[in-house]
Amino acid sequence: MTLSWTDWQAVAVPLVLAIGAIAVLLIDSFWKSAPAELRHIVVTSLTSAVILFGIVFVWAQRDDFKPGFCRPAVEGPAQCSLVFEPLTAGLWAVLLVGALGVVGLSSYNLLAKDVPIGEYHFLLLSALTGATVLAGARDLATLVIALEVVSLPTFAMVGLRHDRRGSEGALKAFLVSVLSTAVMLFGVSYLYGVTGSLYLSTIANRLSDLDPDRARVAFAAGLFVIVGFAFKIAAVPFHAWLPDTYVGAPVEVTTFLAVVSKSAGVGGLLVVVTSGIAPAGSELRTAVAILAAVTMTVGNLAALRQVEAVRLLAWSSIGQVGFLLAPLAVGDAQAVVGYLAAYVVVTLGAFGAVAVVQRHRPGGLLTDYRGMVRSEPGLAAALIFFLVVLAGLPPGLAGLFTKFAAFQAVIDAHLGWLAIVMALNVMIGLAVYLRWITELFRLPADNPFSVDIETPAVTMLTLCAALTAVLSVLPSVMFALAT
């Protein structure tokens, strides 16, 4: 009988998140007699408390190594299905901060959209549970299961409003997810067949010893696994589902998809590539580099043509995935996690500003933002700051530093062609974001821009701007997350 052991601190955060999800659902289900606003406050507070516990735990244990669900290996160190280590801590910090920001944004506008509060927070915490497991997973079976635990609740979240656009977006995301899971499982089965293991560390050790025929099978299998992740993070050419899904979902759910779900997918792919199927020098890393170049180029070029704010951010997020894949292709986890940290905070702020505007102007067109600098200078300044950071311009130094780190990683790996593609896409990205910024300064055609900004929205936007400013002044905070 094979002995196994677990340091339960390694699974403390996913476990508490799962318990919190069940508690939220039970409170909402058995407390129907309470007013909706009171239930909203209680459920939101409980969700926030659970996520805050995770953030505090990660901060307190960030330098520790805690294995989970381990068993002795025939050769080499023990094989573990879940590991808490500095890289895991960095990814968890990004995911939890992003989720907390989404909860804050949801507290501003959720009741007005006829979205069931309990179900929404239950699904959010369930997906976050899967995201944290995904970031710490170290075997392919756990990775696949965790990825599905992230994906399945998000489909339901997209369709919570029960309207045509939401149902269409949820259906597209579901069908793409089914296909991506099938492709990934096909690759996983072949990787197990040629290496005899599902553990990433064992796979990495055995890949170098394969004969040429099996090595070709392993390459194809690894490619299928990467394609499966590419569907999840909407890398080109597996991205077609994303714009309609973003537009069809409530802005709060779209923010969750852009921040937590996408970060989870990138984190999972980072773990798979660097710890398992694509060791240094692998041809699979070249495939990821090509995927990065195509993704950032198509995403940014398509964003140039958009006339709706959410669609522009959707295509822009595809372009940002390309920039995330560039350092990932060379195995620079520090640059990837640092870029994710800045991306999550800034994207939260940008979508927060969009949520405020769309509450008063639901059309969501870029022209709806005309005159904001004059009529709502505070909101306009915050949105401009977030867009500038996404573009990588001063004073948004957080975006500048993370793009520089991505460039440095690619150049150090002697991928000059990828660095040139990245430079061209930085210029295209500037055009994308400056086009939106110019709308803020134009005189409105008819009625001037005016909104009623409530306290939760002000608080969230202020916190996002402050955190972005801190990351700009202290960029070492971002890059220390993965070390």
N, C-alpha and C positions, 0 to 999 in steps of 0.2 A: 504494500500500500504506500503510495507516494504521499509524503508529508507536505503540507503547505502552510504558509503563515502570512499574516497581514499586520502591518502597523496601521491601526484604525485611524490614526491621524491623517494618513494618506487619503482616506475616503471621507474625512469629516465634512468637508465643504459640499461635495455632491450629496451626501446623506442628509445633511441639514436642509439643503435646497429641496430635495424630494419630500422630506417630511413637511416642510413649509408649504409645498404645492398642495399636498393632501389636506393640510389644515385650512388653507384658504378656501378650497372647494367645499369642505364640510361646513365651515362658518357661513359661507354664502348660501349653501343649500338648506341649512337648518335654522336660518335666522331671517326668514322671509318677512317676518312681522315687523322688522326694523325698517325705518325709512331708508330709501335708496342712498341718500347722501351719507348717512351714518355708516351703512355697510361699506360704501366706497372708502370712507376714511379708515375704517378698521382694517379692511382688506389691504388697502394701499400701505398702511403703517406696518402691518405684519410682513408683507412682501419686502418692504424696504428694510425692516429689521433683520430678516433672514439674509438678505444680500449684504448688509453691513457686517453681519457676523462673518461672512465669507471674506470680506475685505480685511477685517481686523485679523482674522486667522492667517491669511496669506502674508500680511505685513509682519506678523509675529514670527512666522516659521519660514520666511523667505529664503534663508540660507541653509535650511536643513535638507536632508535626503531621507525620504520615508517611502519604502517599498510597500506595495499592496498586492495581495493574491499571488504570492511567489511560491515557486517549487524548485527543488534542487535540479540543476542541469546535469546531464551526463558528462559534459565537459564544459569548463569555463564557469563563470559566475552564475548565480541563481537567475532563473527566468521569471519575470514579473509581468503581470497584466496591467498594472497601474503603478505609476511612480510619481511621487511629489518631489521635485527638484527645482533648482532655480529657474530653469526654462518653464516648467509647469507653473511656478509661482508667477512669472511674468505674464504668461498667457491668461491665467486665472484673474490676475489683477485687471488686465484689459477687459476681459469679458464681464467681470462683476461691476466695474465702473460704468461700462457701457449699459448694462442692464439697469443699474440704479438710475442712470440718466433717462432711460426710456420710461421707467416708473414715474419719475418726476414729470416728464412730459405728459404722460397719460393722466396724471392727476389734474391737469389743466383743462382738458377738453373731452374726456372720454364719455361722461354722462350725456353730453349733448348729441352724441352720435348713435344712441340706442344700441350700445355695445354691452353685452352682459359682463358685468364687472368681475364676478367670481370666476367665470370661465376664462376670461382674458388673463387674469393674474395666475390662475392655475396653469394655463398653457405656457405663459411666459416663464414661470419657474420650472416647469417640466423641460422646456427647451434649454433653459440655462443649465439644468442638471446634466443633460446630454452634452452640452458644450464643455463643461468642466471635465467630464469623464473623457471626452474626445481629446482634450489638450494633455491629459495625463496618461492616455492609453499607450501601451507598449507592445500590444499584440494585435494582429489584424482582425481577429474576431471581435474584440472589444471595440476597435476602431469603427467597424461597420455598424455594430449595434448602437454605439454612441451617436454616430452620424445620423442614424434613423431616428433616434430619440430627439435629436435637434430638429430634424426635418418635419416629422409628422405633426407636432403641435403648431408649427408655423403655417402649415396649410390651413388648419382650422382657424388660426388667427386672421389670416387673409380674408376668409369668407365669413367672419363674424357679423358683418353688417347685413348679410343676406340680400344684397342687391346684385344686379347683373354683372357689373364690372368686378366686384369682389369675388363672385362665384367663378367668373371666367379666369381671373388671376389665380385663384386657388386651384382650379382644375389644371391649368397649364403647369403650375409649379409641381403639382402632384404627379402628373404624367411624366414630366422630365425627371423627377426624383425616382420614380419606378424604373425608368430606363437607366439612369445613372447607377442605381443600386445593382441592377442586373449586370451591367458592364463591370462594375467594381468586383462583384462576387465571382464573376468569370475569371478576372485576373487573380483574385485571392486564391481560388481553387488551384490554378496552375502554379502559383508561387509555392503553395503547400506541396504540390506534387513534385516539384523539382528540388525543393530544399528540405522537405520533411518536417517543417516547423511553421508555426504561425507567429512566433515571437520575433520581434523586429531585430533584436540583437543577434539572435541565432541566424536569421536570414542574411543579415549583413556579413557575418563571418563565413557563411557557406557559399555565398555568391561567387567569391573569388576562386573557389576550388571546383567550380562546375566545368564540365567538358564543353567544347564549342556548341554542340547541338543543344544541350540543356541551357547554356548561357543565352542562346537566341530565344528559347522559350521563356526564360526568366525575363528577358528584356521586353518581349511582347506582353507578358503578364503584368509587369510593372507599368507598362504604358496604359494598360486597361485600368489599373488602379488610379493612375494619375488622371485619366480621362473621367473616371467616376467623380473624383474631387473637382475636376474642372467644371462639370455640370453644376455641382453644388455652389461653387463660388462665382458662377457665371463668367468663366473665362471664354474668350472667343476661340472657336466657333460654337461653343455650347451655351450661349448667352441669350438666345431668343426669348426665353420665358420671362426674363427679368423686368424689362420696362413695363409691360402690361400688368405684371404682378404688383410692382411698386405703385402704379397709378390706381389699380383697383382696390388696394388695401387702404384702411385708415392710415393717416400720416404716422400715428404712433407705431403701428405694426410695420409700416415701411421703414421707419427708423430702426426698429428691432432687427429687421432683415438686413439692413445696410450695416449695422453696427455689430450686433451679437452673432447672428447667424453667419455672416460673411467672415468675421474674425475667427469663429470656431472652425470653419472650413479651411481657412488659410493656416490656422494653427495645426489642424490635423494633417494637412499636406506637408507642413514643415517637419512634423515629427516623422512622418512616413519617409520623406525624402532623405533627411539627414541621419536618421537612426536606423533605417532599414533597407529599403529597396534600391536606393541610389547613392551608394558610398562615393567618396571623392573620386573623380575621374570617370564616373559612369556616363554612358551615352544618354541615359535618361535625364541627366541634368541638362544636356544640350537640348533635349526635347522641351524641358521646362523653360529654358531660355527663349526658344522660338515661340512658345506659347505666350510668354511675357511680352515679347515684341509685338506680336499680332494683337494681343488683347489691349494693350495700351494705345495702339494706333487706331484700331477700329473704334474703341470706346470714346476717345477724344474727338475723332473726326465726326462721329455720329452726334456727340453732344453739341457740336457747333450748329447743328441744324434744328435743335429743339426750340420750341416756343412755350413749353410748359415747364414750370420750375421743377416739379417732381421728376418728369422725364429727363430733364437736363441732369439732375443729380443722379438719376439711375444710370445714365450712360457715363457720366463722370465717374461713378463708383466702379464701373467696368474698367475704365482707364486706370483708376487707382489700383485695382487688382493687378494690372500689368506691372505697375511699379513695385508692388509687393512681391510679385513672382520673380523679379529680377534678382534681388539679393538671395531669395530662396533658392534660385537655380544654382547659386555658387555655395550654398550651405551656410550663409552668414545669419545665424539665428538672432544675433544681437541687432542687426540692422532691420530684420523683419519685425521683431517685437517692438522696437523703437518706432518704426513707421506705423505699425498698428496702433500704438498708444496715441500718437498724434492724430491719426486718421479717425479713431473712435471719438475722441473729444470734439474735434472740429465738426465731424459729421453730425454729432448730436446737436451742436449749436446751430448748424445750417438748417437741419430739419425742424428744430425748435422754432426758428424764425418763420419757416414756411408754414408750420402749424398755426402760428399766430395770424398770419396773413390769410390763410385759407379758411379760417373760421369766419372771417368777414367778407372775403372774396373767394368763394369756392371754385371759381373758374380755374384758378391755378396758373394763369398765364404770366409770362415775364412782364408783360405790359401792365399787369396789376400792381407792380412795384414802382411805377413811375411816381416821382414826387415824394418818395418816402424820406429822403434826406431833409426836406423842408418841413414836412408835417409830423414825422416820427423820427427825429434825429437819433435817438437812443437805439431804437430797433434797427435803423439803417446802419449805424456805426457798428453794431454787433454783427450784422449780416456781412457787411463789407470786410470786417476783420476775419471772419470765418472763411470767406471766399478767397481772401488774400493768402491765408495760411494754406488752403488747399492748392492754390497756385504755386506756393513756394516762394512768395515775395516777402521782403521786409515790409512792415514790422512783424509779419507772421513768421518769426524765426524758427518756430517748431517745424513748420513745413519745409523751410529751407534746409535745416540741419538734417532732417530725415531723408530728404532727397539727396543731399550731399553724401550721406552715409551709404545710400543705395548705389550711387555712382562709384564711390570709393570701393565698395565690395566688388562691383562688376569689373572695374579697372584692375584691381589687384588680381582678379582671376583671369586677366588677359582676354576679356571678351570685349574688345574694342568696338566691334560692330553693334553690340547691344547698347553700349554707352552712347553711340551716335544716335541710335533709335530713341533712346531715352531723352537725349538732348532735344531732338526734334519734337518729341511729344511734350516736353516742358513748355516749348513755345506755343504749341497748339492749345495746351491747357490754359496758358495765359489768355489766349483769345477767347476761350470758353467762358472763363470767369469774369474777365473784363467786360464782356458783352452784357452780362447780367448786372455788373456794377454800374455800367453807364445808364441802364434803365432807372436806377435809383436817383440819378441826378437830373433826368429829363423832366420837363414840365408835364404834368398830367393833361391829357386831352380834354377831359370834361370835369368830373368830380374829383376833388383832391383826395389823396390817400389819408385815411384816418382809421385807427383801430383802437379797441379798448383792451389794453394789455393787463391781464390779471396777475395777481401776486405769484402763483406757481411758475408762470411763464417767465416773469422777470427774474425770479430766483434761479431757475434753470439756466437761462441765457447768461446771467451774470456769473454763475459758477463755471460754466463752460468757457466763457471768455477769460475768467481769472485763471482757470487751470491751464488753458492754452498759453496765457502769458507766462505762467510759471515754467511750463515746458520750454518756452522760447528763451527765457532767461537762464534756466538750468537744464540744458538738453541732456546732461549726464543722467538725469532721472529716467528719461525714456530708455536710454541704452543700457542702464544698469538693471533693467527689469529681467533681462535674459542671462545675466551673469551671476 
